[in-house]
Amino acid sequence: MQHVKKIVDTYKERPDKVERYYRRVGMNEIKTNDFNLNITRM
C-alpha cells in the first residue's frame, strides 16, 4: 500500500521533480525524443 500512496501523493501534489521517481516534461521535450515515453536508466 505504501507504493500506491506515493503514486497518489505525487499525482495530487504534481511537483516538478522527485529524484529517481518522477519528472514533469513539456511537449517539446517529448517531441525531441521522438515521442518515446520509455524511462531511461541512469
Secondary structure, 3 states (H helix, E strand, C coil): CHHHHHHHHHHHHCCCEECCCEECCCHHHHHHCCCCCCCCCC
